[in-house]
Amino acid sequence: MESTAGHKASIPTEAAGLAAQKPRWLRRLRKDQYLYLMLVPVMLYFILFKYAPLFGEVMAFKNYRLSEGIWGSPWVGLEQFRKLFTSPDFVQILRNTLLLNLYNLLFAFPVPIVLALMLNELRSEVYKRVLQNLLYIPHFMSWIVLGSIVIAVLSPSTGIVNAVLKFFGVEPIYFMASTFWWPISFVGSSIWRDAGFGTILYLAAMASVNPQLYEAAAIDGASRWRQIWHVTLPGIRSTIAILLVLQMGHMMDVGFEQVYTLQNSAVGSVSEVISTYVYKRGIVGLQYSYTTALGLFQSVVSLILVVAVNRFIRAMGERGLW
């Protein structure tokens, strides 16, 4: 009887020993197998649409011909990059891309922070929710729709903006045909579409701030402005830093839909950016190798900017992306 009981007691011990002999990654995989299963579609997305297309970057070092394919086209080394850097269009599209992104960084990036601070101070939850929903709506609309609205609103003949200006005796302004007003309209439309949706992360960060800090500040006599400056903003500083790093990663990429919808031939000198140039020269003009070289240059510069800003943020004592 005693030997049988001892044998039964040794079975769990042996099973535990076998389990301990398995690699740690295998034990974790079995423990969280359903979580990893949910990760499979995301991994497939990145493999198919992010990593697999990287093989096409080889076209930047070839003279790509449709009839010969990627691997059959002749190698030309850095010839496409030489053509790119000596092209008279390169300086213009690089300048426009950087300037539009700089305008967005200076004027559009702080707006979600200000909006989040204002929403966080609202005491009526009903009014706060309604206002948030109204601010989120433009983000879910296509740039084709939003661009048409912007063009219609700023129209010199039928637009509501020029109608108001005319009421005050101001001559109509051709916003979308002026090299001065077009970048302003571009930044304004960016703020209109994305500022409200951008408040989500900041509001979530503000919700995690310890309420006792506000109570301590109030006891010390701090006003609401002082509480925002000394409690709220330091509480969301790490979130601002991370989003700033991500924003810098897009300094070489304005986006295609917004620019292509709003631009026209009259403002080509300030609206032609890398994304629209790649479309016109690469897709329409069939210069695949040339525009692939431009895209590779764009990606390398973006990577350098992200790494540099991330290191700067970490040197300032904040948590970076890594």
C-alpha positions in Angstrom: 0.0 0.0 0.0 2.8 2.4 0.9 4.7 1.7 -2.3 1.6 2.3 -4.4 1.1 5.7 -2.6 4.7 6.6 -3.1 4.5 5.7 -6.8 1.5 7.9 -7.3 3.1 10.8 -5.5 6.2 10.6 -7.7 4.1 11.0 -10.9 3.4 14.7 -10.4 7.1 15.2 -9.5 8.3 13.5 -12.7 5.8 15.5 -14.8 7.0 18.8 -13.2 10.5 17.8 -13.9 9.8 17.1 -17.6 7.9 20.4 -17.9 10.9 22.2 -16.3 13.2 20.6 -18.9 11.3 22.2 -21.8 12.7 25.5 -23.1 11.3 28.6 -21.6 9.9 30.0 -24.9 8.0 26.7 -25.4 6.5 26.9 -22.0 5.4 30.5 -22.6 4.0 29.6 -26.0 1.9 26.8 -24.5 0.8 29.0 -21.6 -0.3 32.0 -23.8 -1.1 30.0 -27.0 -4.4 31.9 -27.7 -2.7 35.3 -27.3 0.0 34.3 -29.8 -2.7 32.9 -32.1 -4.4 36.3 -32.1 -1.0 37.8 -33.1 -0.8 35.7 -36.3 -2.9 38.0 -38.5 -0.8 41.0 -37.5 2.4 39.1 -38.2 1.1 38.1 -41.6 0.1 41.7 -42.4 3.6 42.9 -41.6 5.3 40.1 -43.5 3.2 40.5 -46.6 2.9 44.3 -46.8 6.0 45.6 -44.9 8.8 43.1 -45.2 8.1 41.2 -48.5 8.1 44.5 -50.5 11.6 45.2 -49.3 12.9 42.9 -51.9 11.7 45.4 -54.5 14.2 47.9 -53.2 16.8 46.2 -55.4 15.2 48.1 -58.4 17.0 51.2 -57.1 20.3 49.6 -58.2 18.9 48.4 -61.6 17.5 49.8 -64.8 14.2 48.1 -64.4 12.4 47.0 -67.5 8.9 45.5 -67.5 9.7 42.9 -70.1 12.7 41.6 -68.2 11.4 41.7 -64.6 13.3 42.7 -61.5 15.9 40.0 -61.6 16.4 40.1 -65.4 16.9 43.9 -65.6 20.6 45.0 -65.8 22.5 46.3 -62.8 23.5 50.0 -62.9 24.9 50.5 -59.4 24.3 54.0 -58.0 23.4 55.5 -61.4 19.7 56.1 -60.3 20.9 57.9 -57.2 23.2 60.1 -59.3 20.3 61.0 -61.6 18.2 61.7 -58.5 20.6 64.0 -56.7 21.5 65.9 -59.9 17.8 66.4 -60.9 16.5 69.9 -60.8 13.3 68.6 -59.3 15.0 66.9 -56.3 15.8 70.1 -54.3 12.3 71.5 -54.8 10.3 68.3 -53.8 12.7 67.8 -50.8 12.2 71.4 -49.7 8.4 71.2 -50.0 8.2 67.9 -48.1 10.4 69.2 -45.3 8.6 72.6 -45.1 5.1 71.1 -45.0 6.1 68.7 -42.3 7.8 71.5 -40.4 4.6 73.5 -40.5 2.7 70.5 -39.3 5.2 70.0 -36.5 5.1 73.6 -35.3 1.4 74.3 -35.7 -0.5 71.0 -35.9 1.4 68.9 -33.4 0.6 71.1 -30.3 -3.2 71.4 -31.2 -4.2 67.9 -29.9 -2.3 68.6 -26.6 -4.2 71.9 -26.1 -7.5 70.2 -27.1 -6.9 67.4 -24.6 -6.1 69.8 -21.8 -9.4 71.7 -22.5 -11.4 68.5 -22.7 -9.9 67.3 -19.5 -11.0 70.4 -17.7 -14.7 70.0 -18.7 -16.9 68.9 -15.8 -20.0 68.0 -17.7 -19.4 64.4 -19.0 -22.3 64.6 -21.4 -21.0 67.8 -23.1 -17.5 66.3 -23.1 -18.6 63.1 -24.9 -20.6 65.0 -27.5 -17.7 67.4 -28.1 -15.3 64.5 -28.4 -17.5 62.7 -31.0 -17.8 65.8 -33.1 -14.0 66.3 -33.0 -13.4 62.6 -34.0 -15.8 62.6 -37.1 -13.4 64.2 -39.6 -10.7 61.6 -39.0 -12.9 58.9 -40.4 -13.7 60.7 -43.6 -11.7 60.2 -46.8 -9.4 63.0 -48.0 -11.3 63.0 -51.3 -14.4 64.1 -49.3 -12.6 66.4 -47.0 -10.5 67.9 -49.8 -13.6 68.7 -51.8 -15.1 70.4 -48.7 -12.0 72.5 -48.2 -11.9 73.5 -51.8 -15.6 74.4 -51.7 -15.3 76.4 -48.5 -12.3 78.4 -49.7 -13.7 79.0 -53.2 -13.3 82.7 -54.2 -16.7 82.8 -55.8 -19.0 80.5 -53.7 -16.9 79.7 -50.6 -18.2 80.8 -47.2 -14.8 82.2 -46.1 -14.7 84.6 -49.0 -18.3 85.4 -48.5 -17.5 86.6 -45.0 -14.5 88.5 -46.2 -16.6 90.2 -48.9 -19.1 91.2 -46.2 -16.3 93.1 -44.4 -15.2 94.7 -47.6 -12.2 92.4 -48.3 -11.4 91.3 -51.8 -11.8 87.5 -52.5 -8.7 85.5 -51.8 -7.7 82.6 -54.1 -6.6 80.4 -51.3 -6.0 77.2 -53.3 -4.2 79.0 -56.2 -1.9 81.1 -54.0 1.6 79.9 -53.2 1.3 81.8 -49.9 -2.1 80.6 -48.8 -1.9 77.0 -50.0 0.5 75.8 -47.2 -1.7 77.6 -44.7 -4.8 75.8 -46.1 -2.9 72.5 -46.0 -1.9 72.8 -42.4 -5.4 74.0 -41.4 -7.1 71.1 -43.1 -4.6 68.7 -41.3 -5.6 70.2 -38.0 -9.3 69.9 -38.8 -9.1 66.3 -39.7 -6.6 64.8 -37.1 -6.5 67.1 -34.1 -9.6 65.8 -32.5 -8.6 62.1 -33.0 -5.1 62.9 -31.7 -6.5 63.8 -28.3 -7.3 60.2 -27.5 -3.7 59.2 -26.4 -3.3 62.4 -24.4 -6.6 62.0 -22.6 -5.7 58.4 -21.7 -2.3 59.7 -20.3 -4.1 62.3 -18.3 -6.5 59.7 -16.8 -3.4 57.9 -15.4 -2.2 61.0 -13.5 -2.5 60.4 -9.7 -5.5 62.5 -8.4 -3.6 63.1 -5.1 -1.2 65.3 -7.0 -4.0 67.6 -7.9 -5.3 67.6 -4.3 -1.8 68.4 -3.0 -1.4 71.2 -5.5 -4.9 72.6 -4.6 -3.9 72.6 -0.9 -0.8 74.5 -1.7 -3.0 77.1 -3.3 -2.3 76.3 -7.0 -4.9 77.6 -9.5 -6.2 75.4 -12.3 -3.6 76.9 -14.7 -0.8 76.0 -12.2 -2.2 72.5 -11.8 -2.1 72.0 -15.6 1.4 73.4 -15.8 2.9 71.5 -12.8 0.8 68.3 -12.7 -1.0 67.6 -16.0 1.8 68.5 -18.4 4.6 66.6 -16.5 2.2 63.6 -16.3 1.8 63.4 -20.1 5.4 64.4 -21.0 6.5 60.9 -21.8 3.5 60.5 -24.2 4.4 63.8 -25.9 8.0 62.6 -26.3 7.0 59.3 -27.9 4.6 60.9 -30.3 7.2 63.5 -31.2 9.6 60.7 -32.1 6.9 59.1 -34.3 6.2 62.5 -35.9 9.8 62.9 -36.8 9.7 59.6 -38.5 7.2 61.2 -41.0 9.3 64.2 -41.7 10.1 62.8 -45.2 6.6 61.6 -45.9 3.7 64.2 -46.0 1.3 61.7 -47.3 -0.3 61.3 -50.7 -4.0 61.6 -50.5 -4.2 65.1 -48.8 -1.6 66.7 -51.1 -2.9 65.2 -54.3 -6.5 66.2 -53.5 -5.6 69.8 -52.7 -2.8 70.6 -55.1 -3.1 72.1 -58.6 -0.8 73.4 -61.3 -0.9 76.9 -60.0 0.8 75.9 -56.7 3.0 73.1 -57.9 6.1 75.0 -56.7 5.0 74.6 -53.1 2.8 71.5 -53.2 4.8 69.0 -55.2 6.2 66.6 -52.5 8.0 63.2 -52.6 4.8 61.1 -52.5 3.1 62.9 -55.4 6.4 63.1 -57.4 6.8 59.3 -57.0 3.3 58.7 -58.2 3.7 61.0 -61.3 7.2 59.9 -62.3 7.0 56.2 -61.1 3.4 55.0 -61.6 2.4 57.3 -64.4 5.8 57.9 -66.0 6.9 54.3 -65.5 10.3 55.3 -64.1 10.3 52.6 -61.5 14.0 52.4 -60.7 14.4 56.2 -60.4 11.5 56.6 -58.0 12.5 53.4 -56.0 15.9 55.2 -55.4 14.0 58.2 -54.2 11.8 56.1 -51.9 14.9 54.3 -50.5 16.6 57.7 -49.8 13.4 58.8 -48.1 13.3 55.7 -45.9 17.0 56.0 -44.9 16.6 59.7 -43.9 13.4 58.9 -41.9 15.3 56.1 -40.0 18.1 58.4 -39.2 15.7 61.1 -37.9 13.8 58.6 -35.7 17.1 57.2 -34.2 18.5 60.7 -33.6 15.4 62.1 -32.0 14.9 59.0 -29.9 18.4 59.3 -28.5 17.8 63.0 -27.8 14.6 62.2 -26.0 16.4 59.5 -23.9 19.2 62.0 -23.1 16.6 64.4 -21.8 15.5 61.7 -19.3 12.3 60.5 -21.0 11.4 57.1 -22.2 11.9 56.7 -26.0 10.5 54.1 -28.4 13.4 51.8 -27.3 
